[in-house]
Structure formats: C-alpha cells, structure tokens
Amino acid sequence: MKAKLLLVEDEEGLVLTLNDLLVSEGYEVACERDGISGERRAIEEPFDLMLLDLNLPGKNGFDILKDIRARSSSLPVLILTARSATADKVVGLRLGADDYLGKPFDSLELLARIEALLRRSGHQKIAGTVTLGDIVIDLARASISKAGQAVQLTAQEWRLLSYLIAHPGETVPRERLLEDVWRYATDISSRTVDVHIASLRQKLEANPASPVFLLTVRGLGYRLELAEKN
C-alpha cells in the first residue's frame, strides 16, 4: 500500500520539486501552501507522514505542530526549514516533531529519513482498525474507544501503542522502545517506558494489575497480544 504524505510548504519551486521526487518514489502526495489549510488537511484526512515547513503564511509550523499534538495525533512529522539554529530544532522536537531537516537538503537524505519514519511508525505492517476485546483502535484517524466510549491518549502514548501494534506478538526490549519511540540513546537508563505502559494499561485493560494485551516479559521487555489468551 502506498504511503500517503502531506507536504505543507509555501515555496512553489520546492513544492514542485518535492512532489515530483516523492511521486517518482511511489508515494501519494498532497500539497498545501499555507499553514491554516495544511493543519486542516492533517486533521481531517488520514496521512502516513507530514512534511512541514516552519515559515508559512497564515500559521507557522510550530503552532501547527502544537495544535496537532494537542489532539493526541500520532502522525509522524518531519520538519523542513531554512531555520538551522539549534534552538529551533529543540523547540520543534519538544513540540512533537519526529525529525528535523534543514534546507537546503540532499534528496537522498530526505528519502532515507522518510523511509525511517514510516518504518518506525509501522506503516508497512499496519493499516485500518485493530480490535483488542472491546477496544477499537482506528489507526488512520488515531482514535480509540473502549466499550463504545472514547479514550484519550497522549501523543507519546499513541506512539508507543502504535509501535507495539506494528510488532504484534513480538517481545520488544525497553532499550529498543527508548531508541525507536523516544529516540533516546540506548545507554540512557530510564523508567519512562514503564510509566507509559502502566498508563496505557490503566486506560485500556479491564484489570490493569492483570493485563491480557499489554504484557510484561520479565527481564526482556514488553509484548502486545492482539488476541486475549484463554
């Protein structure tokens, strides 16, 4: 299945160049040239990845990113911008960007980063809806319900859950989750994965103390079972 990309960029020449490049690589591409239209499109339509400029008419990329993440969207976002200051990169990443590429950039590097983000988000493995008992997860819309009631997840909880869904039945080490979901170096010791898993269990499991979907594999990591074990 083709990955669907949203390009939000106001520089017409770059839009045409990137559109031709991405289409030639087999991607489906939608383009918007102002921030307001770009944000609306990102919210209303399902995309696999967003390429976002910062200096946009109507609404800047930082504000777009902040509002998208406030909706608990797990849409991967790659910032493309002429701003190369470290402070801008830090702000973008803290607001929830998944990667950052300064202009001008090499086409091959851009393609490699897009492929890495799609791989990380599990695009090639999952699509549509996943059901866990009475839990229904709409991966395209990043929405979730339990027994018919909406469940609100944070953006990071969405990223973690989506990653585990992309690797069903696989025991994923905590270090790999830190590296792929949080993008921390593997030598950093952190309990953040445990805290987020515990939060997901509270929101999704019938009995968080005895989970049937989000399982701990002692000494190894975590595993998501797509079917309840009898």
SEDOLUM-313226 format. One record per residue (C-alpha): x negated, y, z negated; residue in three letters; residue number from 0. Coordinates in nm, 3 decimals, decimal comma. Layout:
// SEDOLUM-313226
site X: X Y: Y Z: Z r: ALA k: NUM
...
This chain:
// SEDOLUM-313226
site X: 0,000 Y: 0,000 Z: 0,000 r: MET k: 0
site X: -0,132 Y: 0,345 Z: 0,097 r: LYS k: 1
site X: -0,224 Y: 0,575 Z: -0,188 r: ALA k: 2
site X: -0,026 Y: 0,899 Z: -0,178 r: LYS k: 3
site X: -0,233 Y: 1,209 Z: -0,252 r: LEU k: 4
site X: -0,117 Y: 1,563 Z: -0,327 r: LEU k: 5
site X: -0,359 Y: 1,837 Z: -0,217 r: LEU k: 6
site X: -0,294 Y: 2,179 Z: -0,374 r: VAL k: 7
site X: -0,532 Y: 2,422 Z: -0,204 r: GLU k: 8
site X: -0,483 Y: 2,768 Z: -0,051 r: ASP k: 9
site X: -0,786 Y: 2,781 Z: 0,180 r: GLU k: 10
site X: -0,635 Y: 2,689 Z: 0,516 r: GLU k: 11
site X: -0,956 Y: 2,567 Z: 0,677 r: GLY k: 12
site X: -1,032 Y: 2,337 Z: 0,386 r: LEU k: 13
site X: -0,676 Y: 2,206 Z: 0,383 r: VAL k: 14
site X: -0,703 Y: 2,106 Z: 0,748 r: LEU k: 15
site X: -1,047 Y: 1,951 Z: 0,700 r: THR k: 16
site X: -0,949 Y: 1,752 Z: 0,392 r: LEU k: 17
site X: -0,618 Y: 1,642 Z: 0,539 r: ASN k: 18
site X: -0,794 Y: 1,503 Z: 0,848 r: ASP k: 19
site X: -1,061 Y: 1,334 Z: 0,634 r: LEU k: 20
site X: -0,818 Y: 1,172 Z: 0,392 r: LEU k: 21
site X: -0,572 Y: 1,058 Z: 0,660 r: VAL k: 22
site X: -0,861 Y: 0,904 Z: 0,854 r: SER k: 23
site X: -0,947 Y: 0,706 Z: 0,539 r: GLU k: 24
site X: -0,595 Y: 0,564 Z: 0,524 r: GLY k: 25
site X: -0,440 Y: 0,792 Z: 0,261 r: TYR k: 26
site X: -0,097 Y: 0,951 Z: 0,283 r: GLU k: 27
site X: -0,144 Y: 1,324 Z: 0,216 r: VAL k: 28
site X: 0,096 Y: 1,601 Z: 0,117 r: ALA k: 29
site X: -0,030 Y: 1,961 Z: 0,106 r: CYS k: 30
site X: 0,083 Y: 2,268 Z: -0,083 r: GLU k: 31
site X: -0,085 Y: 2,609 Z: -0,061 r: ARG k: 32
site X: 0,035 Y: 2,780 Z: -0,381 r: ASP k: 33
site X: 0,045 Y: 2,683 Z: -0,744 r: GLY k: 34
site X: 0,420 Y: 2,700 Z: -0,800 r: ILE k: 35
site X: 0,503 Y: 2,475 Z: -0,504 r: SER k: 36
site X: 0,219 Y: 2,240 Z: -0,593 r: GLY k: 37
site X: 0,337 Y: 2,195 Z: -0,951 r: GLU k: 38
site X: 0,698 Y: 2,144 Z: -0,843 r: ARG k: 39
site X: 0,591 Y: 1,877 Z: -0,594 r: ARG k: 40
site X: 0,374 Y: 1,700 Z: -0,854 r: ALA k: 41
site X: 0,668 Y: 1,687 Z: -1,096 r: ILE k: 42
site X: 0,942 Y: 1,589 Z: -0,853 r: GLU k: 43
site X: 0,763 Y: 1,333 Z: -0,636 r: GLU k: 44
site X: 0,553 Y: 1,026 Z: -0,717 r: PRO k: 45
site X: 0,186 Y: 1,063 Z: -0,624 r: PHE k: 46
site X: -0,113 Y: 0,844 Z: -0,697 r: ASP k: 47
site X: -0,360 Y: 1,132 Z: -0,731 r: LEU k: 48
site X: -0,365 Y: 1,512 Z: -0,723 r: MET k: 49
site X: -0,647 Y: 1,722 Z: -0,574 r: LEU k: 50
site X: -0,612 Y: 2,059 Z: -0,746 r: LEU k: 51
site X: -0,780 Y: 2,392 Z: -0,676 r: ASP k: 52
site X: -0,807 Y: 2,638 Z: -0,968 r: LEU k: 53
site X: -0,778 Y: 2,974 Z: -0,790 r: ASN k: 54
site X: -0,429 Y: 2,952 Z: -0,644 r: LEU k: 55
site X: -0,164 Y: 3,212 Z: -0,564 r: PRO k: 56
site X: 0,146 Y: 3,202 Z: -0,783 r: GLY k: 57
site X: -0,001 Y: 2,991 Z: -1,063 r: LYS k: 58
site X: -0,358 Y: 2,891 Z: -1,138 r: ASN k: 59
site X: -0,479 Y: 2,534 Z: -1,164 r: GLY k: 60
site X: -0,542 Y: 2,545 Z: -1,539 r: PHE k: 61
site X: -0,179 Y: 2,639 Z: -1,609 r: ASP k: 62
site X: -0,053 Y: 2,375 Z: -1,365 r: ILE k: 63
site X: -0,262 Y: 2,109 Z: -1,535 r: LEU k: 64
site X: -0,147 Y: 2,216 Z: -1,881 r: LYS k: 65
site X: 0,221 Y: 2,201 Z: -1,783 r: ASP k: 66
site X: 0,187 Y: 1,865 Z: -1,606 r: ILE k: 67
site X: 0,017 Y: 1,707 Z: -1,906 r: ARG k: 68
site X: 0,279 Y: 1,857 Z: -2,140 r: ALA k: 69
site X: 0,529 Y: 1,637 Z: -1,956 r: ARG k: 70
site X: 0,320 Y: 1,329 Z: -2,051 r: SER k: 71
site X: 0,235 Y: 1,274 Z: -1,686 r: SER k: 72
site X: -0,042 Y: 1,021 Z: -1,625 r: SER k: 73
site X: -0,101 Y: 1,145 Z: -1,269 r: LEU k: 74
site X: -0,479 Y: 1,140 Z: -1,207 r: PRO k: 75
site X: -0,605 Y: 1,492 Z: -1,132 r: VAL k: 76
site X: -0,931 Y: 1,577 Z: -0,955 r: LEU k: 77
site X: -1,013 Y: 1,946 Z: -0,974 r: ILE k: 78
site X: -1,173 Y: 2,100 Z: -0,663 r: LEU k: 79
site X: -1,300 Y: 2,452 Z: -0,722 r: THR k: 80
site X: -1,566 Y: 2,707 Z: -0,643 r: ALA k: 81
site X: -1,594 Y: 2,767 Z: -1,017 r: ARG k: 82
site X: -1,904 Y: 2,578 Z: -1,125 r: SER k: 83
site X: -1,957 Y: 2,718 Z: -1,475 r: ALA k: 84
site X: -1,982 Y: 2,454 Z: -1,745 r: THR k: 85
site X: -1,715 Y: 2,636 Z: -1,949 r: ALA k: 86
site X: -1,463 Y: 2,596 Z: -1,666 r: ASP k: 87
site X: -1,542 Y: 2,227 Z: -1,637 r: LYS k: 88
site X: -1,496 Y: 2,179 Z: -2,010 r: VAL k: 89
site X: -1,163 Y: 2,364 Z: -2,009 r: VAL k: 90
site X: -1,037 Y: 2,160 Z: -1,714 r: GLY k: 91
site X: -1,134 Y: 1,829 Z: -1,869 r: LEU k: 92
site X: -0,988 Y: 1,922 Z: -2,207 r: ARG k: 93
site X: -0,660 Y: 2,017 Z: -2,041 r: LEU k: 94
site X: -0,643 Y: 1,667 Z: -1,898 r: GLY k: 95
site X: -0,829 Y: 1,667 Z: -1,566 r: ALA k: 96
site X: -0,974 Y: 1,326 Z: -1,482 r: ASP k: 97
site X: -1,267 Y: 1,456 Z: -1,279 r: ASP k: 98
site X: -1,419 Y: 1,780 Z: -1,151 r: TYR k: 99
site X: -1,595 Y: 1,853 Z: -0,821 r: LEU k: 100
site X: -1,744 Y: 2,192 Z: -0,739 r: GLY k: 101
site X: -1,730 Y: 2,348 Z: -0,393 r: LYS k: 102
site X: -1,900 Y: 2,303 Z: -0,157 r: PRO k: 103
site X: -1,899 Y: 1,925 Z: -0,193 r: PHE k: 104
site X: -2,008 Y: 1,629 Z: 0,014 r: ASP k: 105
site X: -1,724 Y: 1,438 Z: 0,183 r: SER k: 106
site X: -1,867 Y: 1,101 Z: 0,085 r: LEU k: 107
site X: -1,889 Y: 1,205 Z: -0,281 r: GLU k: 108
site X: -1,529 Y: 1,324 Z: -0,273 r: LEU k: 109
site X: -1,410 Y: 0,994 Z: -0,125 r: LEU k: 110
site X: -1,609 Y: 0,798 Z: -0,381 r: ALA k: 111
site X: -1,455 Y: 0,993 Z: -0,668 r: ARG k: 112
site X: -1,104 Y: 0,948 Z: -0,529 r: ILE k: 113
site X: -1,161 Y: 0,574 Z: -0,498 r: GLU k: 114
site X: -1,294 Y: 0,557 Z: -0,854 r: ALA k: 115
site X: -0,993 Y: 0,745 Z: -0,997 r: LEU k: 116
site X: -0,746 Y: 0,527 Z: -0,806 r: LEU k: 117
site X: -0,927 Y: 0,216 Z: -0,925 r: ARG k: 118
site X: -0,924 Y: 0,345 Z: -1,284 r: ARG k: 119
site X: -0,552 Y: 0,420 Z: -1,267 r: SER k: 120
site X: -0,483 Y: 0,071 Z: -1,130 r: GLY k: 121
site X: -0,321 Y: 0,193 Z: -0,808 r: HIS k: 122
site X: -0,417 Y: -0,116 Z: -0,612 r: GLN k: 123
site X: -0,277 Y: -0,351 Z: -0,874 r: LYS k: 124
site X: 0,049 Y: -0,197 Z: -0,990 r: ILE k: 125
site X: 0,345 Y: -0,012 Z: -0,845 r: ALA k: 126
site X: 0,713 Y: 0,034 Z: -0,920 r: GLY k: 127
site X: 0,861 Y: -0,081 Z: -1,250 r: THR k: 128
site X: 0,728 Y: -0,305 Z: -1,527 r: VAL k: 129
site X: 0,959 Y: -0,463 Z: -1,785 r: THR k: 130
site X: 0,848 Y: -0,575 Z: -2,132 r: LEU k: 131
site X: 1,153 Y: -0,722 Z: -2,304 r: GLY k: 132
site X: 1,390 Y: -0,426 Z: -2,345 r: ASP k: 133
site X: 1,116 Y: -0,180 Z: -2,244 r: ILE k: 134
site X: 1,130 Y: -0,044 Z: -1,889 r: VAL k: 135
site X: 0,825 Y: 0,141 Z: -1,757 r: ILE k: 136
site X: 0,859 Y: 0,339 Z: -1,434 r: ASP k: 137
site X: 0,500 Y: 0,374 Z: -1,318 r: LEU k: 138
site X: 0,576 Y: 0,608 Z: -1,029 r: ALA k: 139
site X: 0,761 Y: 0,860 Z: -1,247 r: ARG k: 140
site X: 0,559 Y: 0,799 Z: -1,562 r: ALA k: 141
site X: 0,876 Y: 0,746 Z: -1,764 r: SER k: 142
site X: 0,963 Y: 0,481 Z: -2,018 r: ILE k: 143
site X: 1,273 Y: 0,364 Z: -2,201 r: SER k: 144
site X: 1,338 Y: 0,113 Z: -2,480 r: LYS k: 145
site X: 1,684 Y: -0,037 Z: -2,515 r: ALA k: 146
site X: 1,806 Y: 0,240 Z: -2,286 r: GLY k: 147
site X: 1,656 Y: 0,521 Z: -2,494 r: GLN k: 148
site X: 1,378 Y: 0,744 Z: -2,359 r: ALA k: 149
site X: 1,039 Y: 0,701 Z: -2,522 r: VAL k: 150
site X: 0,792 Y: 0,989 Z: -2,522 r: GLN k: 151
site X: 0,423 Y: 0,910 Z: -2,489 r: LEU k: 152
site X: 0,129 Y: 1,147 Z: -2,498 r: THR k: 153
site X: -0,077 Y: 1,182 Z: -2,181 r: ALA k: 154
site X: -0,357 Y: 0,972 Z: -2,333 r: GLN k: 155
site X: -0,115 Y: 0,701 Z: -2,446 r: GLU k: 156
site X: 0,013 Y: 0,689 Z: -2,086 r: TRP k: 157
site X: -0,339 Y: 0,649 Z: -1,951 r: ARG k: 158
site X: -0,413 Y: 0,369 Z: -2,196 r: LEU k: 159
site X: -0,087 Y: 0,185 Z: -2,131 r: LEU k: 160
site X: -0,123 Y: 0,223 Z: -1,753 r: SER k: 161
site X: -0,475 Y: 0,086 Z: -1,768 r: TYR k: 162
site X: -0,366 Y: -0,220 Z: -1,964 r: LEU k: 163
site X: -0,074 Y: -0,275 Z: -1,726 r: ILE k: 164
site X: -0,324 Y: -0,266 Z: -1,440 r: ALA k: 165
site X: -0,513 Y: -0,551 Z: -1,610 r: HIS k: 166
site X: -0,231 Y: -0,782 Z: -1,729 r: PRO k: 167
site X: -0,331 Y: -1,075 Z: -1,945 r: GLY k: 168
site X: -0,694 Y: -0,961 Z: -1,947 r: GLU k: 169
site X: -0,879 Y: -0,906 Z: -2,272 r: THR k: 170
site X: -1,028 Y: -0,558 Z: -2,235 r: VAL k: 171
site X: -1,313 Y: -0,467 Z: -2,472 r: PRO k: 172
site X: -1,280 Y: -0,148 Z: -2,674 r: ARG k: 173
site X: -1,604 Y: -0,019 Z: -2,519 r: GLU k: 174
site X: -1,461 Y: -0,055 Z: -2,169 r: ARG k: 175
site X: -1,145 Y: 0,131 Z: -2,267 r: LEU k: 176
site X: -1,355 Y: 0,414 Z: -2,408 r: LEU k: 177
site X: -1,555 Y: 0,430 Z: -2,087 r: GLU k: 178
site X: -1,272 Y: 0,393 Z: -1,833 r: ASP k: 179
site X: -0,979 Y: 0,562 Z: -2,009 r: VAL k: 180
site X: -1,158 Y: 0,820 Z: -2,225 r: TRP k: 181
site X: -1,476 Y: 0,829 Z: -2,015 r: ARG k: 182
site X: -1,698 Y: 0,817 Z: -2,324 r: TYR k: 183
site X: -2,045 Y: 0,666 Z: -2,312 r: ALA k: 184
site X: -2,032 Y: 0,302 Z: -2,417 r: THR k: 185
site X: -2,276 Y: 0,359 Z: -2,704 r: ASP k: 186
site X: -2,039 Y: 0,600 Z: -2,882 r: ILE k: 187
site X: -1,862 Y: 0,436 Z: -3,176 r: SER k: 188
site X: -1,501 Y: 0,548 Z: -3,208 r: SER k: 189
site X: -1,176 Y: 0,427 Z: -3,365 r: ARG k: 190
site X: -0,971 Y: 0,631 Z: -3,119 r: THR k: 191
site X: -0,867 Y: 0,323 Z: -2,919 r: VAL k: 192
site X: -0,736 Y: 0,153 Z: -3,234 r: ASP k: 193
site X: -0,538 Y: 0,466 Z: -3,328 r: VAL k: 194
site X: -0,378 Y: 0,490 Z: -2,983 r: HIS k: 195
site X: -0,296 Y: 0,119 Z: -2,973 r: ILE k: 196
site X: -0,131 Y: 0,149 Z: -3,316 r: ALA k: 197
site X: 0,072 Y: 0,447 Z: -3,192 r: SER k: 198
site X: 0,186 Y: 0,258 Z: -2,881 r: LEU k: 199
site X: 0,293 Y: -0,035 Z: -3,097 r: ARG k: 200
site X: 0,497 Y: 0,193 Z: -3,320 r: GLN k: 201
site X: 0,678 Y: 0,328 Z: -3,014 r: LYS k: 202
site X: 0,717 Y: 0,007 Z: -2,813 r: LEU k: 203
site X: 0,704 Y: -0,307 Z: -3,026 r: GLU k: 204
site X: 1,011 Y: -0,431 Z: -3,217 r: ALA k: 205
site X: 0,779 Y: -0,517 Z: -3,506 r: ASN k: 206
site X: 0,452 Y: -0,319 Z: -3,481 r: PRO k: 207
site X: 0,296 Y: -0,534 Z: -3,754 r: ALA k: 208
site X: 0,355 Y: -0,845 Z: -3,542 r: SER k: 209
site X: 0,319 Y: -0,729 Z: -3,179 r: PRO k: 210
site X: 0,417 Y: -0,954 Z: -2,889 r: VAL k: 211
site X: 0,298 Y: -0,737 Z: -2,599 r: PHE k: 212
site X: 0,004 Y: -0,525 Z: -2,717 r: LEU k: 213
site X: -0,219 Y: -0,790 Z: -2,867 r: LEU k: 214
site X: -0,548 Y: -0,770 Z: -3,053 r: THR k: 215
site X: -0,810 Y: -1,027 Z: -2,959 r: VAL k: 216
site X: -1,018 Y: -1,021 Z: -3,274 r: ARG k: 217
site X: -1,379 Y: -0,930 Z: -3,215 r: GLY k: 218
site X: -1,323 Y: -0,879 Z: -2,841 r: LEU k: 219
site X: -1,063 Y: -0,613 Z: -2,761 r: GLY k: 220
site X: -0,700 Y: -0,578 Z: -2,657 r: TYR k: 221
site X: -0,471 Y: -0,760 Z: -2,417 r: ARG k: 222
site X: -0,132 Y: -0,671 Z: -2,271 r: LEU k: 223
site X: 0,105 Y: -0,964 Z: -2,222 r: GLU k: 224
site X: 0,374 Y: -0,893 Z: -1,963 r: LEU k: 225
site X: 0,595 Y: -1,170 Z: -2,100 r: ALA k: 226
site X: 0,690 Y: -1,236 Z: -2,460 r: GLU k: 227
site X: 0,542 Y: -1,562 Z: -2,590 r: LYS k: 228
site X: 0,791 Y: -1,805 Z: -2,743 r: ASN k: 229
